[in-house]
């Protein structure tokens, strides 16, 4: 898209800035000059903190790159808790104690993740759109983060935090299990694969602003929904189907970008790490399949190849019967079916990547 697509009073052509920008990476041997969105859109400048603008990611990047065993250990502990935590809650039930009452913590947790996602989106999405206004599609997919301006600076800070956030988002599952819910396959499969892929992709300096921008945007909506649902404040007129559709759209775009990345990676000038592309393709393809399957079974109960009219969970079996009443899996947990005196509908998954 040419720069003249935006009015002159709003937009400063960024291309000349690449030779004169005061922002450089901290590499002492070959520093890379980069441009940030507020340099081209000066009216955005006051909305950025100075420490954001001058953020040097080198020390944080070093910690992430030097601790590649951390996500593996976290995954092992996470899956172990998923198994043992459910057994613990079951023992409490047998003792007549029931699930653990977490009070308002789930609401506060979702509020925190909603605010975090909104802030991340306000930093990464504008930078992504900024790149898209003056660079061709191939460049936006292939260009190294340092040169593209989301390795350091404000966007770089929030891309780094995005990587780290995949660790603390595992708390989502802890909450569900302690509340006595049974997380569906899509829930924990997503957590594990996103954590591992994101950590190793970031460590390899693999370009990926499309994925970060999409994820922050969908999570901003999704966690806001979960927060308001915890407080019973979500407007009844807004169907969770729209959140699920946004998740599916994210996966469709992810598959498309991954296919494009595979084609572009044949060019030696492309900074994409070819070894990561098959893993990314497998991840997004399976997400797309499971989200579409969930969408059809969740919002169109008649769709069920195995048993027409029944709503199956993605864990491989039918939604279980609890207390004599049929319960459908929703939002990564089992809640009473509509009309059974339970909560309003939840979207496809506690996560959407």
The 8 nearest C-alpha neighbors of each residue, nearest first, counted from 0:
[[1, 132, 133, 2, 131, 134, 4, 135],
 [2, 0, 3, 133, 4, 132, 134, 5],
 [1, 3, 4, 133, 12, 132, 5, 0],
 [4, 2, 5, 1, 6, 7, 12, 0],
 [3, 5, 2, 1, 6, 0, 132, 7],
 [4, 6, 3, 10, 2, 7, 9, 8],
 [7, 5, 9, 8, 10, 3, 4, 2],
 [6, 8, 10, 9, 5, 11, 3, 12],
 [9, 7, 6, 10, 11, 5, 40, 41],
 [10, 8, 7, 6, 40, 5, 11, 42],
 [9, 11, 7, 40, 39, 8, 6, 5],
 [10, 12, 39, 13, 40, 7, 9, 38],
 [11, 13, 14, 2, 39, 10, 15, 16],
 [14, 12, 16, 39, 15, 11, 17, 34],
 [13, 15, 16, 12, 17, 133, 18, 34],
 [16, 14, 17, 13, 18, 12, 19, 20],
 [17, 15, 19, 13, 20, 14, 18, 34],
 [16, 18, 15, 19, 20, 14, 33, 34],
 [19, 17, 16, 15, 20, 32, 14, 33],
 [18, 20, 16, 17, 21, 15, 32, 22],
 [21, 19, 16, 22, 17, 18, 34, 32],
 [22, 20, 19, 23, 32, 33, 34, 16],
 [21, 23, 20, 33, 32, 34, 24, 53],
 [24, 22, 32, 31, 33, 30, 25, 21],
 [23, 25, 30, 31, 26, 32, 151, 145],
 [24, 26, 30, 27, 23, 55, 57, 31],
 [25, 27, 30, 28, 24, 29, 31, 57],
 [28, 26, 29, 25, 30, 24, 31, 23],
 [29, 27, 26, 30, 25, 31, 24, 23],
 [28, 30, 26, 27, 31, 24, 25, 32],
 [31, 29, 26, 24, 25, 23, 27, 28],
 [32, 30, 24, 23, 146, 33, 29, 145],
 [31, 33, 23, 22, 20, 17, 24, 30],
 [34, 32, 148, 146, 22, 23, 17, 31],
 [35, 33, 148, 17, 20, 16, 36, 22],
 [36, 34, 38, 37, 148, 33, 126, 39],
 [35, 37, 38, 126, 39, 129, 40, 34],
 [38, 36, 40, 44, 41, 43, 39, 35],
 [39, 37, 36, 41, 40, 35, 34, 44],
 [38, 40, 11, 37, 13, 36, 10, 41],
 [39, 41, 37, 10, 38, 42, 43, 36],
 [42, 40, 37, 43, 44, 38, 39, 9],
 [43, 41, 44, 40, 45, 37, 9, 46],
 [42, 44, 37, 41, 46, 45, 40, 47],
 [43, 45, 37, 41, 46, 42, 47, 38],
 [46, 44, 47, 43, 42, 48, 41, 37],
 [45, 47, 44, 43, 48, 42, 37, 49],
 [48, 46, 45, 44, 49, 51, 52, 43],
 [49, 47, 51, 50, 52, 46, 45, 44],
 [48, 50, 52, 51, 53, 47, 54, 153],
 [49, 51, 53, 48, 52, 54, 153, 152],
 [52, 50, 153, 54, 48, 49, 53, 152],
 [51, 53, 152, 153, 49, 50, 54, 48],
 [54, 52, 50, 152, 51, 49, 55, 153],
 [53, 55, 152, 51, 50, 52, 151, 56],
 [56, 54, 151, 57, 53, 152, 25, 24],
 [55, 57, 59, 151, 58, 60, 54, 156],
 [56, 58, 60, 59, 55, 61, 25, 151],
 [59, 57, 61, 60, 56, 62, 55, 63],
 [60, 58, 62, 56, 61, 57, 63, 159],
 [59, 61, 57, 63, 58, 62, 56, 64],
 [60, 62, 58, 64, 59, 63, 65, 57],
 [61, 63, 59, 65, 60, 64, 66, 58],
 [64, 62, 60, 66, 61, 65, 59, 202],
 [63, 65, 202, 61, 66, 62, 67, 60],
 [66, 64, 62, 63, 61, 67, 60, 68],
 [67, 65, 63, 68, 69, 64, 62, 70],
 [66, 68, 69, 65, 64, 70, 63, 199],
 [67, 69, 71, 66, 70, 72, 65, 73],
 [68, 70, 72, 67, 71, 66, 73, 74],
 [71, 69, 73, 72, 68, 74, 195, 67],
 [72, 70, 74, 68, 73, 69, 75, 195],
 [73, 71, 75, 69, 74, 70, 68, 76],
 [72, 74, 70, 76, 71, 75, 77, 69],
 [73, 75, 77, 71, 72, 76, 70, 78],
 [76, 74, 72, 78, 77, 73, 79, 71],
 [77, 75, 79, 73, 74, 78, 80, 72],
 [76, 78, 74, 80, 79, 75, 73, 81],
 [79, 77, 81, 75, 80, 76, 74, 82],
 [80, 78, 76, 82, 81, 77, 83, 75],
 [81, 79, 83, 84, 77, 82, 78, 76],
 [80, 82, 78, 79, 84, 83, 77, 85],
 [83, 81, 79, 80, 84, 85, 78, 86],
 [82, 84, 86, 80, 85, 81, 79, 87],
 [85, 83, 87, 80, 86, 81, 82, 88],
 [84, 86, 88, 87, 83, 82, 176, 89],
 [85, 87, 83, 89, 84, 88, 90, 82],
 [88, 86, 84, 90, 85, 89, 83, 91],
 [87, 89, 91, 85, 90, 86, 98, 92],
 [88, 90, 92, 86, 91, 87, 85, 93],
 [91, 89, 93, 87, 92, 88, 86, 94],
 [92, 90, 88, 94, 96, 89, 97, 93],
 [91, 93, 97, 89, 95, 94, 90, 96],
 [94, 92, 90, 95, 91, 89, 96, 97],
 [95, 93, 91, 92, 96, 90, 97, 89],
 [94, 96, 92, 93, 97, 91, 90, 98],
 [97, 95, 91, 92, 94, 98, 93, 99],
 [96, 98, 92, 91, 95, 99, 88, 94],
 [99, 97, 179, 178, 88, 177, 100, 91],
 [98, 100, 177, 178, 101, 97, 179, 88],
 [101, 99, 102, 98, 178, 177, 97, 103],
 [102, 100, 104, 99, 103, 105, 178, 174],
 [101, 103, 100, 104, 105, 106, 99, 107],
 [102, 104, 106, 105, 107, 101, 229, 108],
 [103, 105, 107, 106, 102, 101, 108, 109],
 [106, 104, 108, 107, 103, 109, 174, 101],
 [105, 107, 226, 109, 103, 104, 108, 229],
 [108, 106, 110, 104, 105, 109, 111, 103],
 [109, 107, 105, 111, 110, 106, 104, 112],
 [108, 110, 226, 112, 106, 111, 222, 107],
 [109, 111, 107, 113, 108, 226, 112, 106],
 [110, 112, 108, 114, 109, 113, 115, 107],
 [111, 113, 115, 109, 114, 110, 116, 222],
 [114, 112, 222, 110, 219, 223, 116, 115],
 [115, 113, 117, 111, 116, 112, 110, 118],
 [114, 116, 112, 118, 113, 117, 111, 119],
 [117, 115, 219, 119, 215, 113, 118, 114],
 [116, 118, 219, 120, 114, 119, 115, 113],
 [119, 117, 121, 115, 120, 116, 114, 122],
 [118, 120, 116, 122, 117, 121, 157, 215],
 [119, 121, 117, 215, 123, 124, 122, 118],
 [122, 120, 118, 119, 124, 123, 117, 125],
 [121, 123, 119, 120, 154, 124, 125, 118],
 [122, 124, 126, 120, 154, 212, 125, 121],
 [123, 125, 127, 212, 120, 126, 122, 121],
 [126, 124, 128, 127, 123, 129, 122, 121],
 [127, 125, 129, 123, 124, 36, 128, 130],
 [126, 128, 124, 130, 129, 125, 123, 131],
 [129, 127, 131, 125, 130, 126, 124, 132],
 [128, 130, 126, 127, 132, 131, 125, 36],
 [131, 129, 127, 128, 132, 134, 133, 126],
 [130, 132, 128, 129, 134, 133, 127, 139],
 [133, 131, 0, 129, 130, 134, 2, 1],
 [132, 134, 131, 1, 0, 2, 130, 135],
 [135, 133, 131, 130, 132, 138, 139, 136],
 [134, 136, 138, 137, 139, 133, 131, 0],
 [137, 135, 139, 138, 140, 134, 131, 141],
 [136, 138, 140, 139, 135, 141, 263, 259],
 [139, 137, 141, 142, 140, 136, 135, 134],
 [138, 140, 136, 137, 141, 142, 135, 134],
 [141, 139, 137, 138, 142, 136, 260, 206],
 [142, 140, 269, 138, 270, 271, 139, 137],
 [141, 143, 138, 270, 139, 147, 140, 144],
 [142, 144, 270, 206, 145, 146, 147, 141],
 [145, 143, 150, 147, 149, 146, 206, 148],
 [146, 144, 150, 148, 143, 147, 149, 151],
 [145, 147, 148, 144, 143, 33, 31, 142],
 [148, 146, 144, 145, 149, 143, 142, 33],
 [149, 147, 33, 146, 145, 150, 34, 144],
 [148, 150, 155, 154, 144, 151, 147, 145],
 [149, 151, 155, 145, 144, 148, 152, 56],
 [152, 150, 155, 56, 55, 149, 54, 156],
 [151, 153, 54, 52, 155, 53, 154, 51],
 [154, 152, 51, 52, 156, 155, 54, 157],
 [153, 155, 149, 123, 157, 156, 122, 152],
 [156, 154, 151, 149, 150, 158, 152, 153],
 [157, 155, 153, 159, 154, 158, 152, 160],
 [156, 158, 160, 159, 154, 155, 119, 161],
 [157, 159, 161, 155, 160, 156, 154, 162],
 [158, 160, 162, 156, 157, 161, 155, 163],
 [161, 159, 157, 163, 162, 158, 164, 156],
 [160, 162, 158, 164, 159, 163, 157, 165],
 [163, 161, 159, 160, 164, 165, 197, 198],
 [162, 164, 160, 165, 161, 166, 159, 167],
 [165, 163, 161, 166, 167, 162, 160, 168],
 [164, 166, 194, 168, 163, 167, 162, 161],
 [167, 165, 164, 168, 163, 169, 194, 70],
 [166, 168, 169, 164, 165, 170, 163, 171],
 [169, 167, 170, 165, 166, 171, 164, 190],
 [168, 170, 167, 171, 172, 166, 190, 165],
 [169, 171, 173, 168, 172, 167, 174, 166],
 [172, 170, 169, 174, 173, 168, 175, 349],
 [171, 173, 175, 170, 174, 169, 176, 182],
 [172, 174, 170, 176, 171, 175, 177, 169],
 [175, 173, 177, 172, 171, 176, 178, 170],
 [174, 176, 172, 178, 180, 173, 177, 171],
 [175, 177, 179, 180, 173, 178, 174, 85],
 [176, 178, 179, 174, 99, 175, 98, 173],
 [179, 177, 175, 98, 176, 180, 99, 174],
 [178, 180, 98, 176, 177, 88, 175, 181],
 [181, 179, 176, 175, 332, 178, 333, 182],
 [180, 182, 332, 183, 176, 333, 179, 175],
 [183, 181, 331, 332, 186, 180, 184, 175],
 [182, 184, 331, 186, 314, 185, 313, 181],
 [183, 185, 314, 186, 187, 313, 188, 182],
 [186, 184, 188, 183, 189, 187, 313, 289],
 [187, 185, 183, 184, 189, 331, 188, 348],
 [186, 188, 190, 189, 184, 185, 191, 182],
 [189, 187, 185, 191, 190, 186, 184, 192],
 [188, 190, 187, 192, 186, 191, 185, 193],
 [191, 189, 187, 193, 188, 192, 194, 186],
 [190, 192, 188, 194, 189, 193, 74, 187],
 [193, 191, 195, 189, 194, 190, 196, 188],
 [194, 192, 196, 190, 195, 191, 197, 189],
 [193, 195, 165, 197, 191, 192, 196, 198],
 [196, 194, 192, 198, 193, 197, 70, 199],
 [195, 197, 193, 199, 198, 194, 200, 192],
 [198, 196, 200, 194, 195, 199, 193, 162],
 [197, 199, 201, 195, 200, 196, 162, 194],
 [198, 200, 202, 196, 201, 197, 203, 195],
 [201, 199, 197, 203, 205, 202, 198, 196],
 [200, 202, 204, 203, 198, 199, 205, 197],
 [201, 203, 64, 199, 200, 204, 198, 63],
 [202, 204, 200, 205, 201, 199, 272, 64],
 [205, 203, 201, 202, 206, 200, 144, 143],
 [204, 206, 203, 200, 271, 272, 201, 207],
 [207, 205, 143, 144, 271, 141, 208, 204],
 [208, 206, 209, 210, 205, 211, 140, 144],
 [207, 209, 211, 210, 212, 206, 127, 123],
 [210, 208, 212, 207, 211, 213, 127, 140],
 [209, 211, 213, 208, 212, 207, 214, 253],
 [210, 212, 208, 214, 213, 209, 215, 207],
 [213, 211, 124, 209, 215, 214, 210, 123],
 [214, 212, 216, 210, 211, 215, 209, 217],
 [213, 215, 211, 217, 216, 212, 352, 218],
 [214, 216, 116, 120, 218, 212, 213, 217],
 [217, 215, 213, 219, 214, 218, 120, 212],
 [218, 216, 214, 220, 219, 215, 221, 213],
 [217, 219, 221, 215, 220, 216, 222, 116],
 [220, 218, 116, 117, 113, 216, 217, 221],
 [221, 219, 223, 218, 217, 222, 224, 216],
 [220, 222, 218, 224, 223, 219, 217, 225],
 [223, 221, 113, 225, 224, 109, 218, 219],
 [224, 222, 226, 113, 220, 221, 225, 219],
 [223, 225, 221, 222, 227, 226, 228, 220],
 [226, 224, 222, 228, 223, 227, 229, 109],
 [227, 225, 109, 106, 223, 229, 228, 110],
 [228, 226, 232, 233, 230, 224, 229, 225],
 [227, 229, 231, 225, 230, 226, 233, 232],
 [228, 230, 226, 227, 106, 231, 225, 105],
 [229, 231, 227, 228, 232, 226, 106, 233],
 [232, 230, 228, 229, 233, 227, 342, 226],
 [231, 233, 227, 230, 228, 234, 229, 226],
 [232, 234, 227, 228, 231, 235, 224, 237],
 [235, 233, 236, 237, 232, 238, 227, 231],
 [234, 236, 237, 233, 238, 343, 232, 239],
 [235, 237, 234, 238, 233, 239, 343, 241],
 [238, 236, 235, 234, 239, 233, 241, 240],
 [237, 239, 240, 241, 236, 235, 344, 242],
 [240, 238, 346, 242, 241, 345, 344, 237],
 [239, 241, 243, 238, 242, 244, 346, 298],
 [242, 240, 244, 239, 243, 238, 245, 237],
 [243, 241, 245, 239, 244, 240, 346, 246],
 [242, 244, 246, 240, 245, 241, 347, 346],
 [243, 245, 241, 247, 246, 242, 248, 240],
 [246, 244, 242, 248, 243, 247, 249, 241],
 [247, 245, 243, 249, 244, 248, 351, 242],
 [246, 248, 244, 250, 249, 245, 290, 251],
 [249, 247, 251, 245, 250, 246, 244, 252],
 [250, 248, 246, 252, 247, 251, 253, 245],
 [249, 251, 253, 247, 287, 248, 252, 283],
 [252, 250, 248, 254, 253, 249, 247, 255],
 [253, 251, 255, 249, 250, 254, 256, 248],
 [252, 254, 250, 256, 251, 255, 249, 257],
 [253, 255, 257, 251, 252, 256, 283, 250],
 [256, 254, 252, 258, 253, 257, 259, 251],
 [257, 255, 259, 253, 258, 254, 260, 252],
 [256, 258, 260, 254, 259, 255, 280, 253],
 [259, 257, 261, 255, 260, 256, 254, 262],
 [260, 258, 256, 262, 257, 261, 263, 255],
 [261, 259, 257, 263, 258, 262, 264, 256],
 [260, 262, 258, 264, 259, 263, 257, 276],
 [261, 263, 259, 260, 264, 265, 258, 266],
 [264, 262, 260, 265, 261, 266, 259, 269],
 [265, 263, 266, 261, 262, 269, 260, 271],
 [264, 266, 263, 262, 267, 261, 269, 273],
 [265, 267, 264, 268, 269, 263, 262, 270],
 [268, 266, 269, 265, 264, 270, 263, 271],
 [267, 269, 266, 270, 264, 141, 265, 142],
 [268, 270, 141, 267, 266, 264, 271, 142],
 [271, 269, 141, 143, 142, 268, 272, 205],
 [272, 270, 205, 269, 141, 273, 264, 206],
 [271, 273, 274, 275, 205, 270, 276, 203],
 [274, 272, 276, 275, 271, 264, 261, 277],
 [273, 275, 272, 276, 277, 278, 271, 279],
 [274, 276, 273, 278, 272, 277, 279, 200],
 [275, 277, 279, 273, 278, 274, 280, 261],
 [278, 276, 280, 279, 275, 281, 274, 273],
 [279, 277, 281, 276, 280, 275, 282, 196],
 [278, 280, 276, 282, 277, 281, 283, 275],
 [281, 279, 277, 283, 278, 282, 284, 257],
 [282, 280, 278, 284, 279, 283, 285, 277],
 [281, 283, 279, 280, 285, 284, 278, 286],
 [282, 284, 286, 280, 285, 281, 254, 250],
 [285, 283, 287, 281, 286, 282, 280, 288],
 [286, 284, 288, 287, 282, 283, 281, 289],
 [287, 285, 283, 289, 284, 288, 290, 282],
 [286, 288, 284, 290, 250, 285, 289, 291],
 [287, 289, 285, 291, 286, 290, 292, 284],
 [288, 290, 292, 286, 291, 287, 293, 285],
 [291, 289, 293, 287, 292, 288, 286, 294],
 [292, 290, 294, 288, 293, 289, 287, 295],
 [293, 291, 289, 295, 290, 294, 288, 296],
 [292, 294, 290, 296, 291, 295, 297, 289],
 [295, 293, 291, 297, 292, 296, 298, 290],
 [296, 294, 299, 292, 293, 297, 298, 302],
 [295, 297, 300, 293, 299, 302, 294, 310],
 [298, 296, 294, 293, 295, 299, 300, 310],
 [297, 299, 295, 294, 296, 300, 240, 293],
 [298, 300, 295, 296, 301, 302, 297, 294],
 [301, 299, 296, 302, 310, 308, 298, 297],
 [302, 300, 308, 299, 307, 303, 309, 296],
 [303, 301, 300, 296, 299, 295, 307, 304],
 [302, 304, 307, 306, 305, 301, 296, 309],
 [305, 303, 306, 307, 302, 301, 308, 309],
 [304, 306, 303, 307, 309, 311, 302, 317],
 [305, 307, 303, 304, 309, 308, 310, 302],
 [308, 306, 303, 301, 309, 302, 304, 305],
 [307, 309, 301, 300, 306, 303, 310, 302],
 [308, 310, 307, 306, 300, 311, 303, 301],
 [311, 309, 300, 296, 327, 318, 297, 308],
 [312, 310, 317, 318, 309, 316, 313, 296],
 [311, 313, 318, 314, 317, 328, 316, 315],
 [314, 312, 315, 184, 183, 185, 311, 293],
 [313, 315, 184, 312, 183, 316, 185, 317],
 [314, 316, 313, 312, 317, 311, 184, 183],
 [317, 315, 314, 312, 311, 318, 313, 319],
 [318, 316, 311, 312, 319, 310, 315, 309],
 [317, 319, 311, 312, 327, 326, 328, 316],
 [320, 318, 317, 326, 321, 325, 327, 316],
 [321, 319, 325, 324, 323, 326, 322, 318],
 [320, 322, 323, 324, 319, 325, 326, 335],
 [321, 323, 324, 320, 325, 326, 319, 335],
 [322, 324, 321, 320, 325, 326, 319, 335],
 [325, 323, 322, 321, 320, 326, 335, 339],
 [326, 324, 320, 321, 319, 327, 336, 323],
 [325, 327, 335, 336, 320, 334, 318, 319],
 [328, 326, 318, 336, 333, 329, 334, 310],
 [327, 329, 333, 332, 312, 318, 334, 331],
 [330, 328, 332, 345, 331, 333, 327, 347],
 [329, 331, 348, 345, 347, 346, 349, 332],
 [330, 332, 182, 348, 183, 329, 349, 186],
 [331, 333, 182, 180, 329, 330, 181, 328],
 [332, 334, 328, 329, 327, 180, 326, 181],
 [335, 333, 326, 327, 336, 332, 328, 329],
 [336, 334, 326, 341, 339, 337, 327, 333],
 [335, 337, 326, 339, 327, 338, 334, 341],
 [338, 336, 339, 335, 341, 343, 340, 344],
 [337, 339, 340, 336, 341, 335, 342, 343],
 [340, 338, 337, 341, 336, 335, 324, 342],
 [339, 341, 338, 342, 335, 337, 336, 343],
 [342, 340, 335, 339, 337, 336, 343, 334],
 [343, 341, 344, 340, 335, 334, 337, 336],
 [342, 344, 345, 341, 337, 228, 235, 231],
 [345, 343, 239, 342, 346, 329, 337, 238],
 [344, 346, 330, 329, 239, 343, 347, 348],
 [347, 345, 239, 330, 243, 348, 242, 240],
 [348, 346, 330, 243, 329, 293, 345, 294],
 [347, 349, 330, 331, 350, 346, 186, 351],
 [348, 350, 330, 331, 186, 351, 347, 171],
 [351, 349, 348, 352, 186, 189, 190, 218],
 [352, 350, 246, 348, 218, 217, 349, 214],
 [351, 214, 350, 193, 250, 249, 246, 189]]
